[in-house]
């Protein structure tokens, strides 16, 4: 099974990345041929025979505007390979590969999966790059390849120390593979000051280093970073492709998989959650019906408290086991066991761990609340489609009667206002506003303004 199998609904992006992997293999062969030829011609000739990577080249994937870039081996116009050097430019598709990639796409489109598959294809030793059967492919996909360094944060921001560690890793030569691949799955979670530290390393990496940055949008990174990367944009995968993936990879029931793919709006992670968690559908139904049943400001406040409390409970359930294991491991490393009193000299390390865990818990709570906002958006989107008479398939087909009642009792202006209120709440949650206050404000705005609409 190829490493590209799980990158569903992204045929154009896969074609671009596959071509780059094939070009990278040709560059590796040229480098080895140049080294073999130069080994008997003196150190100067051997040094000149090294094969580098060309300019960042044109953007590909989703039809975005092209960005020019500067490659590791020197400047060159976007979309063209640099001037041929020893062993370089001999392949017609040499410009398909470059030293830095920016892989973008909406949440749930499979950015990280595509980046990891590309990293595996670069390290592949099979007959075709990305075969999925050779040991390097299996190691990369399992996260155990020594030459693929992956950074994904479950905190709100990637820290300066983490980026500096990446820069150090990028300067090393490959241990066993063809390339040193640095994969940053949450590049949008770097502050501007942190991103600036990364700039020089991306602009002029060692010849065998490749950077892969993943963000929801190209605008989520600084222009100086964006201009030095080749852009690959993923699209929202079709629901049928997501459902097929859930059936094949997770063993989900085909009917449930199709329903989950539609309800999640083709978000692969959310679709898997709906397909695997029996209680997820009931929680989602209660969430979508809650605003419809609100009768007063007091009801809105109580509903907001329930939603935030449920988000905190789900986040705690997700992180509690890991937090306990990390604390136990740290205390053991410090020579402490059980309920032993922590000496003052060691308390700073324990406090640092607790702070990291609190930041991770806040990120988990924000993610749960954001998923709830996306579900609410899908509900009012369906209401608006009904009000406008659009010939578009509904997301929440199991709530058809409620949707019809809400659509009949309100107007398009109210639906648009509610959609805007949900988007505003999402923005507030991302800006570290008080979750309870943000959700309370939203629920007050979602109260029915016309006759009551009850659950069927």
SVG drawing of the C-alpha trace seen along z (x, -y; Angstrom):
<svg xmlns="http://www.w3.org/2000/svg" viewBox="-45 -41 88 45">
<polyline fill="none" stroke="black" stroke-width="0.4" points="0.0,0.0 1.4,-3.3 2.2,-6.1 -0.3,-8.3 -3.2,-6.0 -4.5,-7.9 -4.2,-11.3 -7.7,-11.3 -9.3,-13.6 -6.0,-15.4 -5.1,-14.1 -3.4,-17.3 -1.4,-17.9 -0.3,-14.2 0.8,-14.4 3.0,-17.5 4.6,-15.9 5.1,-12.6 6.9,-14.4 9.1,-16.2 10.0,-12.8 11.0,-11.4 13.1,-14.5 14.7,-14.2 15.7,-10.6 17.3,-11.7 19.2,-14.4 20.4,-11.8 21.7,-9.6 23.4,-12.5 25.0,-13.5 26.3,-9.9 27.6,-9.8 29.3,-13.1 30.9,-11.9 32.1,-8.7 33.6,-10.6 35.1,-13.3 36.7,-10.8 39.6,-10.3 39.9,-13.9 40.9,-15.6 39.0,-17.4 38.2,-20.5 36.4,-18.7 34.6,-16.4 33.3,-19.4 32.0,-21.0 30.0,-17.9 27.6,-18.2 24.0,-18.5 21.8,-21.1 18.2,-22.1 16.9,-24.9 14.6,-27.8 11.3,-27.6 9.4,-27.6 5.7,-28.1 2.9,-27.4 1.0,-24.3 -2.1,-22.5 -5.0,-24.8 -4.4,-27.4 -2.8,-30.1 -0.7,-32.9 2.9,-32.0 5.6,-33.2 9.2,-33.7 11.9,-32.2 15.6,-31.7 16.9,-28.2 19.6,-26.7 21.9,-26.5 21.5,-30.1 18.9,-32.5 16.7,-31.7 13.4,-32.7 10.3,-31.0 9.4,-28.0 12.8,-27.5 15.8,-25.5 19.0,-27.2 22.1,-27.2 23.5,-23.7 26.4,-22.7 28.3,-19.5 25.7,-16.7 22.9,-19.3 20.2,-20.1 20.8,-16.8 17.2,-15.7 14.4,-17.4 12.2,-17.6 14.9,-18.8 12.9,-21.9 10.1,-19.7 12.1,-19.5 13.0,-22.3 14.3,-22.8 11.2,-24.2 7.5,-23.4 4.4,-25.1 1.5,-22.7 -1.8,-24.4 -5.4,-23.4 -8.6,-23.7 -8.7,-21.9 -9.3,-18.2 -8.1,-18.1 -5.0,-16.0 -2.1,-18.5 -0.1,-16.5 -0.8,-13.2 0.3,-14.6 3.5,-16.0 4.3,-12.8 3.7,-10.8 6.0,-13.2 8.7,-12.7 8.3,-9.0 8.6,-9.2 11.8,-11.3 13.4,-8.6 12.0,-5.6 14.3,-3.0 11.7,-1.0 11.4,-0.8 8.9,-3.7 9.2,-6.6 6.6,-6.2 6.1,-2.5 4.9,-2.1 6.6,1.3 10.3,0.6 11.7,0.0 12.3,-3.8 8.6,-4.2 7.4,-2.2 9.6,-4.0 8.5,-7.5 4.8,-6.6 5.4,-5.1 7.2,-8.2 10.5,-6.4 12.8,-7.4 15.9,-9.1 16.1,-11.6 12.6,-12.9 12.2,-15.4 8.5,-16.2 7.2,-19.0 3.5,-19.2 2.4,-21.1 -0.7,-20.5 -0.1,-23.8 -1.3,-27.2 2.1,-28.3 5.4,-26.7 8.1,-28.1 11.3,-29.7 13.3,-26.9 11.5,-24.3 12.3,-26.3 16.0,-26.6 16.1,-22.9 14.7,-22.4 17.3,-24.7 20.0,-22.6 18.5,-19.4 18.3,-20.9 22.1,-21.5 22.9,-17.8 23.6,-15.5 21.3,-12.5 22.0,-9.5 20.7,-6.7 18.4,-8.4 18.7,-10.4 17.5,-13.7 17.2,-15.4 13.4,-16.3 12.1,-18.8 8.3,-18.6 6.4,-21.4 2.8,-20.4 1.5,-23.6 3.6,-26.3 0.7,-28.8 1.3,-28.5 4.6,-30.3 4.7,-33.9 6.3,-36.5 9.4,-36.7 9.8,-32.9 9.2,-32.7 12.0,-35.3 14.5,-33.0 13.5,-30.2 14.0,-32.4 17.7,-32.0 17.6,-28.3 14.8,-28.0 16.5,-30.4 19.8,-28.7 19.6,-25.1 22.3,-22.5 22.1,-20.8 20.4,-17.6 17.8,-19.3 14.2,-19.8 11.7,-21.8 8.0,-21.0 5.6,-23.5 1.9,-22.9 -0.6,-25.7 -4.4,-26.2 -3.6,-29.1 -0.5,-30.7 -1.4,-33.9 -0.7,-32.2 3.1,-32.5 5.1,-35.7 5.6,-36.8 9.4,-36.3 8.8,-32.6 6.1,-32.2 8.3,-33.6 11.0,-31.0 8.7,-28.0 6.9,-26.3 3.2,-26.3 1.0,-23.2 -2.7,-23.8 -5.0,-21.0 -8.8,-21.2 -11.7,-20.0 -11.9,-16.2 -15.2,-14.9 -17.5,-13.2 -17.4,-10.0 -13.6,-9.9 -13.6,-10.5 -16.2,-7.8 -14.2,-5.3 -11.1,-6.1 -13.1,-5.5 -14.3,-2.1 -10.9,-1.0 -8.6,-2.3 -10.8,-2.3 -13.3,0.5 -16.3,-1.8 -19.8,-0.7 -20.2,-2.1 -23.6,-3.8 -22.3,-5.4 -19.1,-6.4 -21.0,-8.2 -23.2,-10.0 -20.2,-11.0 -18.3,-12.3 -21.3,-14.5 -21.9,-15.7 -18.3,-16.6 -18.3,-18.5 -15.4,-16.3 -13.2,-17.0 -11.3,-13.7 -10.6,-13.9 -14.1,-14.8 -15.6,-12.2 -13.4,-9.5 -14.5,-10.8 -18.2,-10.5 -17.7,-7.1 -15.8,-5.6 -17.5,-7.3 -21.0,-6.0 -21.9,-8.9 -20.7,-11.6 -23.9,-11.7 -26.1,-12.3 -23.8,-15.0 -23.8,-16.7 -27.6,-16.5 -28.0,-18.1 -25.6,-20.9 -27.5,-21.7 -30.9,-21.7 -29.8,-23.7 -30.1,-27.2 -33.5,-26.4 -35.0,-25.7 -33.6,-28.9 -36.4,-31.1 -34.5,-33.7 -31.2,-35.2 -31.0,-33.0 -31.5,-29.9 -28.7,-31.1 -26.3,-31.6 -27.1,-28.1 -26.6,-26.6 -23.3,-28.3 -22.1,-27.0 -23.1,-23.5 -21.3,-23.7 -18.0,-25.0 -18.2,-22.5 -18.7,-19.6 -15.7,-20.9 -13.5,-21.1 -14.6,-17.5 -13.8,-16.2 -10.4,-18.0 -9.5,-16.7 -10.5,-13.1 -8.2,-13.5 -5.2,-14.8 -5.5,-13.4 -3.8,-10.0 -0.9,-11.7 -0.5,-14.3 -0.2,-11.7 2.3,-9.6 4.5,-12.7 4.5,-13.7 5.4,-10.1 8.2,-9.9 9.6,-13.3 9.5,-12.5 11.2,-9.1 13.9,-10.9 14.5,-13.3 14.8,-10.3 11.5,-10.8 8.8,-8.1 5.2,-8.1 4.2,-11.0 7.7,-12.0 8.0,-15.7 9.6,-17.6 12.8,-19.4 12.9,-23.2 15.7,-22.8 13.6,-20.5 10.3,-22.4 11.0,-24.6 11.1,-21.6 7.8,-20.3 6.2,-23.7 7.4,-24.0 5.8,-20.6 2.5,-21.8 2.5,-25.0 3.0,-23.0 0.2,-20.7 -2.1,-23.7 -1.4,-25.2 -2.1,-21.8 -5.4,-21.6 -6.4,-25.1 -5.6,-24.1 -7.6,-20.9 -10.6,-22.9 -10.4,-25.5 -10.3,-22.7 -13.4,-21.1 -15.3,-24.4 -14.2,-25.2 -15.6,-21.8 -18.9,-22.8 -18.9,-26.1 -18.3,-24.3 -21.3,-22.1 -23.5,-25.1 -22.3,-26.8 -23.4,-23.7 -26.9,-23.9 -27.5,-27.6 -26.0,-27.0 -28.7,-24.4 -31.3,-26.8 -30.1,-29.5 -30.0,-27.1 -33.7,-26.3 -34.6,-29.9 -32.9,-30.8 -34.3,-27.8 -30.9,-26.6 -30.5,-23.2 -27.7,-22.1 -27.6,-18.9 -28.0,-19.4 -25.3,-18.6 -27.6,-17.7 -30.1,-15.4 -31.1,-13.8 -32.5,-17.1 -34.6,-17.9 -37.9,-18.7 -36.2,-21.0 -34.3,-22.8 -37.6,-23.3 -39.3,-24.8 -36.4,-27.2 -36.2,-28.2 -40.0,-28.9 -40.0,-30.9 -37.0,-33.2 -35.6,-35.1 -32.3,-35.0 -31.1,-38.1 -31.4,-36.4 -29.6,-33.3 -26.8,-35.4 -26.6,-37.3 -26.3,-34.1 -23.6,-32.8 -21.7,-36.0 -22.1,-35.6 -20.7,-32.1 -17.7,-33.2 -17.1,-36.1 -17.2,-33.6 -14.6,-31.4 -12.3,-34.5 -12.7,-35.3 -11.9,-31.8 -8.7,-31.9 -7.7,-35.2 -7.7,-33.7 -10.9,-35.4 -12.8,-33.9 -14.5,-30.8 -17.5,-31.2 -18.1,-34.9 -17.6,-34.2 -20.1,-31.4 -22.6,-33.2 -22.5,-36.1 -23.1,-33.7 -26.0,-31.9 -27.8,-35.1 -27.6,-36.0 -28.8,-32.6 -32.1,-32.8 -35.1,-32.4 -36.5,-35.8 -39.7,-34.5 -42.2,-31.9 -40.7,-29.0 -39.3,-26.1 -39.5,-22.8 -37.8,-19.4 -40.0,-17.0"/>
</svg>
